[in-house]
Amino acid sequence: AALRSLGLYKPKTRDWGWDWITVNTIRIANDDNGYEREDLVDYFLKDGWGFVDWSWVPRSLFGDVPDEGNAWEEFLVNTFDKWIYWTALANVVIVSVYLIVLAVVSGYCNWKST
């Protein structure tokens, strides 16, 4: 029952219908039933739908929720763009540090051997 409610398992004799995650995110994105668009980020970060704890990730790495339009799609696209930017930046920094350390160690080994 838990896998079916998350939309991960469907018996061959059944239709998919609506799962719990889809229903709640649609309600939040459409400002339905007491939710507001800003709740979308909190809902996602709160417990990661029980799969992943996102509380360790800085909130600035998550996208903004627009006032109009498809809030869920905009949030995910903006979040994905921010993660790509920051991972590329981290990659450049790590490779740069690696090359500097490599050059220093190589220079030291060459200096010591002469």
C-alpha positions in Angstrom: 0.0 0.0 0.0 2.9 2.4 0.8 4.5 1.9 -2.6 1.2 2.3 -4.4 0.4 5.6 -2.5 3.8 7.0 -3.7 3.1 6.0 -7.3 5.9 3.5 -7.3 4.0 0.3 -7.7 0.8 -0.6 -9.6 -0.9 -4.0 -9.8 -1.6 -5.0 -13.4 -5.3 -4.9 -12.8 -5.4 -1.3 -11.6 -5.1 2.2 -13.1 -2.6 4.6 -11.7 -5.0 7.3 -10.5 -3.6 10.0 -8.2 -0.7 9.4 -5.8 -0.1 11.3 -2.6 3.0 13.3 -3.8 1.3 14.4 -7.0 -1.9 15.5 -5.3 -0.1 17.5 -2.6 2.3 19.3 -4.9 -0.5 20.2 -7.3 -2.5 21.6 -4.5 0.5 23.7 -3.3 1.4 24.9 -6.8 -2.2 26.0 -7.5 -2.8 27.7 -4.1 -5.5 25.2 -3.2 -6.9 24.2 0.2 -4.9 26.5 2.4 -1.6 26.2 0.7 0.4 29.0 -0.7 3.0 28.9 -3.4 5.8 29.6 -0.9 4.8 26.4 0.8 6.2 24.4 -2.2 9.8 25.0 -1.1 9.1 24.2 2.6 7.1 21.1 1.6 10.0 19.9 -0.5 12.7 20.7 2.1 10.7 19.5 5.1 11.5 15.9 4.8 12.1 15.3 1.1 8.9 13.3 1.0 10.5 10.8 3.3 13.3 9.9 0.9 16.1 12.4 1.5 16.7 14.9 4.2 17.4 18.2 2.4 17.9 20.3 5.6 21.7 20.3 5.2 21.5 22.0 1.8 21.5 25.9 2.0 18.2 27.3 1.0 19.9 29.6 -1.5 20.5 26.6 -3.7 16.8 26.1 -4.3 14.9 28.1 -6.9 12.4 30.8 -6.3 8.7 30.2 -6.7 7.0 32.5 -9.2 3.8 34.4 -8.4 2.2 33.2 -11.7 2.6 30.3 -14.1 3.6 26.7 -13.4 5.1 27.1 -9.9 6.3 23.5 -9.6 8.1 23.4 -13.0 9.7 26.9 -12.4 10.9 25.8 -9.0 12.5 22.6 -10.3 14.1 24.4 -13.3 15.5 27.2 -11.2 16.8 24.8 -8.6 18.4 22.6 -11.3 20.1 25.7 -12.9 21.5 26.8 -9.5 22.8 23.3 -8.8 24.5 23.2 -12.2 26.1 26.6 -11.6 27.4 25.7 -8.1 28.7 22.2 -9.1 30.5 23.7 -12.1 32.1 26.3 -9.8 33.1 23.7 -7.3 34.6 21.6 -10.0 36.7 24.5 -11.3 37.9 25.3 -7.8 38.8 21.7 -7.0 40.6 21.1 -10.3 42.5 24.4 -9.8 43.6 23.5 -6.3 44.6 20.0 -7.6 46.7 21.5 -10.4 48.4 24.0 -8.0 49.3 21.3 -5.5 50.5 19.1 -8.4 52.8 21.9 -9.7 54.2 22.6 -6.2 54.9 18.9 -5.5 56.4 18.4 -8.9 58.6 21.5 -8.6 59.7 20.4 -5.2 60.6 16.9 -6.4 62.5 18.3 -9.4 64.3 20.8 -7.1 65.3 18.1 -4.6 66.6 15.7 -7.3 69.1 18.3 -8.6 
